Amino acid sequence: MAACALRRGFLSGVSKYSRKHSHRILSVTDINSGNEVFKPRLQCRACGLLGGVQQKMFMSSRNRPEGKILEPVGVFEAVKQHGKYETGQLFLHSVFGYRGIVLFPWHARLYDRDITPPVPDSKPEPPGAHGSKEVKGKTHTYYQVLIDTRDCPHISQRSQTEAVTFLANHDDSRALYAIPGLDYVSHEDILPYNSAEPIPIQHELFERFLMYNPPKSPPFTSRDTLKAWQEKNHPWLELSDVHRETTENIRVTVIPFYMGMREAQNSHVYWWRYCIRLENLGNEVVQLRERHWRIFSLSGTLETVRGRGVVGREPVLSKEQPAFQYSSHVSLQAPSGHMWGTFRIERTDGSHFDVRIPPFSLESNKDDKAPPAGYTF
């Protein structure tokens, strides 16, 4: 069971409540197996009370078999309304609930089609022409993070934990490899906490990238290997543009990444990955049934792709589990192009509606000589 999804209503309550109270984060440990099953609960250090909403969500009779106890994980800190989180900041993901740690920030341009001011005397936009709407971007902070591997099994049905992929360094132009447990997280999805443990996150790269430095706050600093890895892989890790649009309470966020160019059959093939998050902002339970993509290449080709679901799944979006996130790839025989499309969404009564995927550009880097470095340090 993906027990790590946190509800927005509860989180807004925590944000207000935590101004006067500090909270310990509690996890459930199976006594019989010794394995930790992360189901975060809050306990107020001032009054000792457990949050009633979260207790109901994570500790129902189905989720409280005998042989499980609560153990502290850490203490929540104040959410930063301004500024950014530093390297080494521990956090819970406010939507998917996993534990993670910040490696470094990215300053992206967010193109939010929901907040574009109306143009005076503008005519209604005809169907199928939503790509003509001009949107101005604003600076928004995202973070490169490591995911605690203990939490990956609980979020795998809602968010891919191997979503950051690279082109392999050999002749197979289609070969990809992934770095497990690496993610991009928006500033508003960070719920910061602290822990006295010298290794609070379990990930094979944690001790390679970070060192414990108790006098510092947060008490983890970057090693030279992290700085070198970031610099060497910057062109393929960089998050520059984020696109967002909402249709009938279903918000779609798209982040494209350029992966590099490879030669295949005497032609150049340019690769991108794109990360998509669907989020149900309403109360109605819906399910994604189909996808419809339009892919335009600078070479002049226009491709249409239709299919059932996404990445082999047809996720249900509900108030309890409102979000689904996945990554996929696209290749063009041109250095740039555009993508846009729709998702077909089904309601519980069997009716359907189309959710717009905001149009986004596929741009290649000018300097494309060095291959991605991956795990080399």
Rosetta blueprint (number, residue, H / E / L):
1 M L
2 A L
3 A L
4 C L
5 A L
6 L L
7 R L
8 R H
9 G H
10 F H
11 L H
12 S H
13 G H
14 V H
15 S H
16 K H
17 Y H
18 S L
19 R L
20 K L
21 H L
22 S L
23 H E
24 R E
25 I E
26 L E
27 S E
28 V E
29 T E
30 D E
31 I L
32 N L
33 S L
34 G L
35 N L
36 E E
37 V E
38 F E
39 K E
40 P E
41 R E
42 L E
43 Q E
44 C E
45 R L
46 A L
47 C L
48 G L
49 L L
50 L E
51 G L
52 G H
53 V H
54 Q H
55 Q H
56 K H
57 M H
58 F H
59 M L
60 S L
61 S H
62 R H
63 N H
64 R L
65 P L
66 E L
67 G L
68 K E
69 I E
70 L E
71 E E
72 P E
73 V E
74 G E
75 V E
76 F E
77 E L
78 A L
79 V L
80 K L
81 Q L
82 H L
83 G L
84 K L
85 Y L
86 E L
87 T L
88 G L
89 Q L
90 L E
91 F E
92 L E
93 H E
94 S L
95 V L
96 F L
97 G L
98 Y L
99 R E
100 G E
101 I E
102 V E
103 L E
104 F E
105 P E
106 W E
107 H E
108 A E
109 R E
110 L E
111 Y E
112 D E
113 R L
114 D L
115 I L
116 T L
117 P L
118 P L
119 V L
120 P L
121 D L
122 S L
123 K L
124 P L
125 E L
126 P L
127 P L
128 G L
129 A L
130 H H
131 G H
132 S H
133 K L
134 E L
135 V L
136 K L
137 G L
138 K E
139 T E
140 H E
141 T E
142 Y E
143 Y E
144 Q E
145 V E
146 L E
147 I E
148 D L
149 T L
150 R L
151 D L
152 C H
153 P H
154 H H
155 I H
156 S L
157 Q L
158 R L
159 S E
160 Q L
161 T L
162 E L
163 A L
164 V L
165 T E
166 F E
167 L E
168 A L
169 N L
170 H L
171 D L
172 D L
173 S L
174 R L
175 A L
176 L E
177 Y E
178 A E
179 I L
180 P L
181 G L
182 L E
183 D E
184 Y E
185 V E
186 S E
187 H H
188 E H
189 D H
190 I E
191 L E
192 P E
193 Y E
194 N E
195 S L
196 A L
197 E L
198 P L
199 I L
200 P L
201 I L
202 Q L
203 H L
204 E L
205 L L
206 F H
207 E H
208 R H
209 F H
210 L E
211 M E
212 Y E
213 N L
214 P L
215 P L
216 K L
217 S L
218 P L
219 P L
220 F E
221 T E
222 S E
223 R L
224 D H
225 T H
226 L H
227 K H
228 A H
229 W H
230 Q H
231 E H
232 K H
233 N H
234 H H
235 P H
236 W H
237 L H
238 E L
239 L L
240 S L
241 D E
242 V E
243 H E
244 R E
245 E E
246 T E
247 T E
248 E L
249 N L
250 I E
251 R E
252 V E
253 T E
254 V E
255 I E
256 P E
257 F E
258 Y E
259 M E
260 G E
261 M E
262 R E
263 E E
264 A E
265 Q L
266 N L
267 S E
268 H E
269 V E
270 Y E
271 W E
272 W E
273 R E
274 Y E
275 C E
276 I E
277 R E
278 L E
279 E E
280 N E
281 L L
282 G L
283 N L
284 E L
285 V L
286 V E
287 Q E
288 L E
289 R E
290 E E
291 R E
292 H E
293 W E
294 R E
295 I E
296 F E
297 S E
298 L L
299 S L
300 G L
301 T L
302 L E
303 E E
304 T E
305 V E
306 R E
307 G E
308 R E
309 G L
310 V E
311 V L
312 G L
313 R E
314 E L
315 P L
316 V E
317 L E
318 S L
319 K L
320 E L
321 Q L
322 P L
323 A E
324 F E
325 Q E
326 Y E
327 S E
328 S E
329 H E
330 V E
331 S E
332 L E
333 Q L
334 A L
335 P L
336 S E
337 G E
338 H E
339 M E
340 W E
341 G E
342 T E
343 F E
344 R E
345 I E
346 E E
347 R E
348 T L
349 D L
350 G L
351 S L
352 H E
353 F E
354 D E
355 V E
356 R E
357 I E
358 P E
359 P E
360 F E
361 S E
362 L E
363 E E
364 S L
365 N L
366 K L
367 D L
368 D L
369 K L
370 A L
371 P L
372 P L
373 A L
374 G L
375 Y L
376 T L
377 F L
